[in-house]
Amino acid sequence: MVVPPTLSPAAHPPVRPSTGSGRESTIDGLSANTRVGLVTTGRLDDHLGALTAAIAQRQRHRVRAASNQAAALLDVGDRVRMSSSIRPLYLRGATGTIVGWSGQSAVVRLDVPTRGAVAGEVRCPPLGLSVIPG
């Protein structure tokens, strides 16, 4: 079994404020790269659980906000195309018309019905749709 070496204080030099070109954003004098470095070197191991939870919550918030913004741009009757990130894969690039809403998802009647689409309609997250101009 390989036992990792014990890290001495010398293995973790003190963190210094960023002295970069000024284009790198800093918070309390620490750049994002410095903060990532602290995590990857183990300096923040005692806080990994809290950091993971906070990052996951922030990511969920950002996705929800982006989804709400995308939904605000969609209306019943809009012609839409499924994005390259949509699942299942066979729906990627499919086109259709928004015929309603089911919770936070747009109900899209497909131009060409496909497997798994009951009556040619599918529910799609707003971030998976783009309006077809015209």
C-alpha positions in Angstrom: 0.0 0.0 0.0 1.3 3.5 -0.9 1.0 6.0 1.9 1.0 9.6 0.8 3.7 11.7 2.3 2.8 14.1 5.1 2.7 17.7 3.9 4.8 20.1 5.8 4.0 23.8 6.0 6.7 24.4 3.4 4.7 22.3 1.0 2.0 25.0 1.2 3.5 28.5 0.8 1.4 31.3 2.1 -1.3 32.6 -0.2 -0.5 36.0 -1.7 -2.9 38.3 -3.5 -2.9 38.1 -7.3 -0.4 40.4 -8.9 -1.6 39.6 -12.5 -2.4 42.0 -15.3 -5.5 43.3 -13.6 -7.8 41.4 -15.9 -8.2 38.5 -13.5 -11.0 39.1 -11.1 -10.2 38.8 -7.4 -12.3 38.5 -4.3 -10.6 39.6 -1.0 -7.3 39.7 -3.0 -7.4 36.1 -4.1 -7.9 35.2 -7.7 -10.2 32.3 -8.8 -7.0 30.4 -9.9 -5.6 30.8 -6.4 -8.9 29.5 -4.8 -8.9 26.5 -7.1 -5.3 25.9 -6.2 -6.2 25.9 -2.5 -8.8 23.2 -3.2 -6.6 21.0 -5.4 -3.6 21.1 -3.0 -5.7 20.1 -0.1 -5.6 23.3 1.9 -9.4 23.4 2.1 -10.0 19.7 2.8 -11.8 20.5 6.0 -14.3 22.6 4.1 -14.9 20.4 1.0 -18.4 19.3 2.1 -19.6 22.9 2.6 -17.9 24.1 -0.6 -19.5 21.2 -2.6 -22.9 22.0 -1.2 -22.6 25.7 -1.8 -21.3 25.2 -5.4 -24.1 22.8 -6.2 -26.7 25.1 -4.8 -25.3 28.1 -6.8 -25.2 26.0 -10.0 -28.9 25.0 -9.5 -29.8 28.6 -9.0 -28.0 29.7 -12.1 -29.6 27.0 -14.2 -33.1 27.9 -12.8 -32.5 31.6 -13.6 -31.3 30.8 -17.2 -34.3 28.5 -17.7 -36.7 31.2 -16.5 -35.1 33.7 -18.9 -35.4 31.2 -21.7 -39.0 30.5 -20.9 -39.9 34.2 -20.9 -38.8 34.3 -24.6 -41.1 31.5 -25.6 -44.8 31.8 -26.5 -47.5 29.3 -27.5 -47.4 29.2 -31.3 -43.7 29.7 -31.6 -41.9 27.5 -34.1 -38.9 25.9 -32.3 -35.9 23.6 -32.9 -34.6 21.2 -30.3 -31.0 22.0 -29.3 -28.0 19.7 -29.5 -28.1 19.2 -25.7 -31.7 17.8 -25.6 -32.3 14.2 -24.6 -33.3 11.7 -25.8 -30.8 12.0 -28.6 -33.3 11.2 -31.4 -35.0 14.6 -30.6 -31.9 16.7 -31.4 -32.6 19.0 -34.3 -36.3 18.1 -34.4 -38.7 21.0 -35.1 -42.2 21.7 -34.0 -44.6 24.3 -32.5 -45.2 25.1 -28.9 -48.8 24.2 -28.1 -48.7 24.8 -24.3 -46.9 24.5 -21.0 -46.7 21.6 -18.5 -45.2 23.0 -15.3 -41.8 24.4 -16.3 -41.7 22.5 -19.6 -42.9 23.6 -23.0 -45.2 21.2 -24.8 -44.0 20.9 -28.4 -46.0 19.3 -31.2 -43.4 17.8 -33.5 -43.5 18.4 -37.2 -42.5 14.8 -37.8 -43.8 12.5 -35.0 -41.2 10.2 -33.6 -40.9 7.2 -31.3 -41.8 7.9 -27.7 -43.8 11.0 -28.6 -47.4 10.4 -27.6 -49.6 12.0 -30.3 -46.5 13.7 -31.7 -46.0 15.9 -28.6 -43.1 16.1 -26.2 -42.3 18.2 -23.1 -39.1 20.1 -23.3 -37.1 22.3 -20.9 -36.9 25.9 -22.2 -33.1 25.8 -22.4 -33.4 22.9 -24.9 -35.4 25.0 -27.4 -34.5 27.8 -29.8 -37.1 29.8 -31.7 -37.0 29.4 -35.5 -37.1 32.9 -37.0 -39.6 33.7 -39.6 
